[in-house]
Amino acid sequence: MVVFSLFMKVNFLKPIKKLCFIFVCFSLINLKISISKTLAWDCETHAYIAKKAGLKNPEYACLPDIIREENYPFFVKFHYHSLSPKDKVSLEYIEKIKGQESSGILYWKIVDLYEKIKNLTKSNLYDKVKCEYYLYSLAHFIGDLSNPLHNFPYNEISAGDGKVYVEEGKFNKLYHEKFDTLFTFYLKLYPELEKEIDNQIQDIKISSLEELKKKIAEIANFAQEIALDCFRDKRLPTKEEVIKQIVFSISLLKAIYQTLECK
């Protein structure tokens, strides 16, 4: 409405000037939208993963991005891990990064939330609320886990091996927002993907911390491979690569959710 009002006020401008004015206005709108986007898969993607996994309030999976803005330096480390291109995630690696907050602790945080939920008595209202909070935080971070650039060096942040990967970091910073919204774009462009995703969801079982860690490592390593390929070719992930990663997150979240009592 503000843009429209300004447009009406410059009705007297010549056609060329008027077109330039419109271009500037819409550029500012696009800039504002770009700045306001969250990092990680966008909210629609996080909600989609949670919905496919069977969670009752899938939109709540977006909350960790909102909470993060209240204290960015503290909360941002939960959403990613700056995985060195030379490393692979293993059970031992997940434990090792617990104290490496500067490079992100995504893998360990998923394990931490899983343990917290398992240890709740859920016998009182406070525990039930905590269970819900942990669950939807877990849903969000399991979504982050499948995003290739959340398992890759970012900007000049030190990777898990303590080194800075300048070119990889530049690529991540430049392409990050495009990666985040890619699934939403593909799903709108190809509505038939809905059925394809349903057919690919895996029936896996998570009954121990070791099984959870193995699955985290598997998803993270696949994500890293996609990030490396995209970095080498300076490209975005293909539709097939994105769907594969989204299905990984849905399958893992669904398996965990089926073992929990806070439903």
BELWOCOR-V294471 format. One record per residue. N is the residue number from 1. PHI is phi as a letter, one per 40 degrees, with the letter a starting at -180 (none if undefined). PSI is psi in radians with two decimals (none if undefined). D_LAST is the distance of its C-alpha to the last C-alpha in Angstrom with 1 decimal. Layout:
N_PHI_PSI_D_LAST, N_PHI_PSI_D_LAST
This chain:
1_none_-0.65_42.6, 2_c_-0.76_44.3, 3_c_-0.72_45.5, 4_c_-0.74_46.8, 5_c_-0.74_48.7, 6_c_-0.66_50.3, 7_c_-0.73_51.2, 8_c_-0.60_53.0, 9_c_-0.40_55.0, 10_b_0.46_56.3, 11_d_-0.43_57.4, 12_c_-0.19_60.9, 13_c_2.67_60.2, 14_c_2.72_61.8, 15_d_-0.77_59.5, 16_c_-0.80_59.3, 17_c_-0.64_58.3, 18_c_-0.74_55.8, 19_c_-0.71_54.1, 20_c_-0.72_54.0, 21_c_-0.79_52.4, 22_c_-0.74_49.7, 23_c_-0.79_49.0, 24_c_-0.77_48.7, 25_c_-0.84_46.3, 26_c_-0.50_43.9, 27_c_-0.71_44.1, 28_c_-0.68_43.1, 29_c_-0.81_40.1, 30_c_-0.64_39.0, 31_c_-0.74_39.6, 32_c_-0.73_37.4, 33_c_-0.74_34.5, 34_c_-0.78_35.1, 35_c_-0.62_35.0, 36_c_-0.11_31.8, 37_c_2.53_29.7, 38_c_2.78_27.1, 39_c_2.53_27.6, 40_h_-3.11_25.2, 41_d_2.60_23.9, 42_c_2.98_24.1, 43_d_-0.69_21.3, 44_c_-0.68_21.3, 45_c_-0.77_20.9, 46_c_-0.75_18.0, 47_c_-0.65_16.2, 48_c_-0.80_17.4, 49_d_-0.81_16.0, 50_c_-0.68_12.5, 51_c_-0.78_12.9, 52_c_-0.47_14.4, 53_c_-0.15_11.7, 54_g_0.11_9.3, 55_c_2.50_7.4, 56_c_-0.66_7.4, 57_b_1.25_10.0, 58_d_-0.51_11.9, 59_c_-0.38_14.8, 60_c_-0.28_13.3, 61_c_-0.22_14.1, 62_c_-0.26_17.7, 63_d_-0.72_17.5, 64_d_-0.51_18.9, 65_c_-0.64_22.0, 66_c_-0.78_22.5, 67_c_-0.65_22.1, 68_d_-0.60_24.5, 69_c_-0.33_27.2, 70_c_-0.54_27.3, 71_a_1.30_28.6, 72_d_-0.83_29.2, 73_d_-0.56_31.1, 74_c_-0.81_28.4, 75_c_-0.40_25.2, 76_c_-0.54_26.9, 77_c_-0.34_27.2, 78_c_-0.32_23.5, 79_c_-0.14_23.6, 80_a_2.95_26.4, 81_a_2.24_28.8, 82_c_1.47_32.4, 83_c_2.17_33.0, 84_c_2.45_36.7, 85_c_-0.30_38.0, 86_c_-0.14_39.6, 87_b_2.79_36.6, 88_b_2.57_33.8, 89_c_2.36_30.4, 90_b_3.08_30.1, 91_c_-0.71_28.3, 92_c_-0.66_31.1, 93_c_-0.71_31.0, 94_c_-0.71_27.4, 95_c_-0.62_28.4, 96_c_-0.63_31.6, 97_c_-0.05_30.2, 98_d_-0.70_28.3, 99_c_0.13_31.4, 100_b_1.10_32.5, 101_c_-0.44_30.9, 102_c_-0.45_33.8, 103_b_0.12_32.8, 104_g_2.50_29.0, 105_b_0.60_26.4, 106_d_-0.88_23.6, 107_c_-0.80_23.4, 108_c_-0.63_23.4, 109_c_-0.63_20.8, 110_c_-0.78_18.2, 111_c_-0.75_19.0, 112_d_-0.82_19.1, 113_c_-0.69_15.6, 114_d_-0.79_14.3, 115_c_-0.71_16.4, 116_c_-0.75_15.4, 117_c_-0.75_11.7, 118_c_-0.52_13.1, 119_c_-0.08_15.6, 120_c_2.49_13.6, 121_c_-0.49_14.3, 122_f_0.45_11.4, 123_c_-0.11_14.1, 124_b_2.95_14.9, 125_c_-0.70_13.9, 126_c_-0.78_15.2, 127_c_-0.61_13.0, 128_c_-0.70_9.8, 129_c_-0.75_11.3, 130_d_-0.68_12.4, 131_c_-0.75_9.1, 132_c_-0.76_8.2, 133_c_-0.83_11.8, 134_c_-0.70_12.0, 135_c_-0.85_9.1, 136_c_-0.43_10.9, 137_c_-0.76_14.2, 138_c_-0.75_13.5, 139_d_-0.73_12.8, 140_c_-0.82_16.1, 141_c_-0.53_18.1, 142_c_-0.54_17.3, 143_c_-0.82_18.7, 144_d_-0.60_21.6, 145_d_-0.59_22.3, 146_c_-0.14_23.4, 147_c_2.06_25.8, 148_d_-0.74_29.3, 149_c_-0.03_30.7, 150_c_0.11_28.0, 151_b_0.73_29.5, 152_a_2.62_33.1, 153_d_2.43_35.6, 154_b_2.22_35.5, 155_f_-2.21_38.6, 156_b_0.42_40.4, 157_c_2.35_37.5, 158_c_2.37_38.3, 159_c_3.11_36.5, 160_c_-0.38_35.0, 161_c_0.09_38.5, 162_g_-0.06_40.0, 163_c_2.72_41.9, 164_b_2.19_41.9, 165_b_1.67_41.9, 166_c_-0.93_43.7, 167_c_-0.73_43.8, 168_c_-0.70_40.3, 169_c_-0.68_39.1, 170_c_-0.75_41.1, 171_c_-0.79_39.7, 172_d_-0.83_36.1, 173_c_-0.70_36.9, 174_c_-0.67_38.8, 175_c_-0.09_36.3, 176_d_-0.89_33.0, 177_c_-0.63_32.2, 178_c_-0.70_33.3, 179_c_-0.76_30.9, 180_d_-0.65_28.0, 181_c_0.07_28.6, 182_c_-0.70_29.8, 183_c_-0.77_26.7, 184_d_-0.72_26.5, 185_c_-0.85_30.3, 186_c_-0.69_30.2, 187_c_-0.64_27.5, 188_c_-0.60_29.6, 189_c_-0.58_32.8, 190_b_1.42_31.6, 191_d_-0.42_29.2, 192_c_-0.20_29.5, 193_c_-0.46_27.5, 194_d_-0.86_24.3, 195_c_-0.67_25.3, 196_c_-0.70_26.6, 197_c_-0.80_23.3, 198_d_-0.68_21.5, 199_c_-0.39_24.2, 200_c_-0.23_23.9, 201_d_2.25_20.2, 202_c_2.52_20.5, 203_c_1.58_18.8, 204_b_2.85_18.7, 205_b_2.31_17.5, 206_b_1.83_16.7, 207_b_0.09_17.2, 208_a_2.85_19.3, 209_c_-0.62_20.3, 210_c_-0.75_23.4, 211_c_-0.69_21.6, 212_c_-0.81_19.5, 213_c_-0.69_22.8, 214_c_-0.71_24.6, 215_c_-0.69_22.3, 216_d_-0.82_22.4, 217_c_-0.75_26.2, 218_c_-0.85_26.5, 219_c_-0.76_24.7, 220_c_-0.72_26.7, 221_c_-0.65_29.9, 222_c_-0.72_29.6, 223_c_-0.73_28.9, 224_c_-0.71_32.0, 225_d_-0.73_34.2, 226_c_-0.77_33.4, 227_d_-0.73_34.2, 228_c_-0.76_37.4, 229_c_-0.75_38.5, 230_c_-0.68_37.9, 231_c_-0.80_39.8, 232_c_-0.67_42.7, 233_c_-0.05_43.0, 234_f_1.01_42.0, 235_b_2.99_39.6, 236_c_2.78_36.1, 237_c_2.60_33.8, 238_c_2.91_34.3, 239_d_-0.77_32.0, 240_c_-0.68_31.4, 241_c_-0.74_30.7, 242_c_-0.79_28.1, 243_c_-0.72_26.3, 244_d_-0.78_26.4, 245_c_-0.70_24.7, 246_c_-0.72_22.0, 247_c_-0.66_21.2, 248_d_-0.84_21.1, 249_c_-0.75_18.4, 250_c_-0.81_16.3, 251_c_-0.76_16.8, 252_c_-0.80_16.0, 253_c_-0.72_12.8, 254_c_-0.75_11.7, 255_c_-0.73_13.0, 256_c_-0.78_11.3, 257_d_-0.63_7.7, 258_c_-0.32_8.6, 259_c_-0.08_9.7, 260_c_2.76_7.1, 261_c_-0.28_5.7, 262_c_1.42_3.8, 263_b_none_0.0
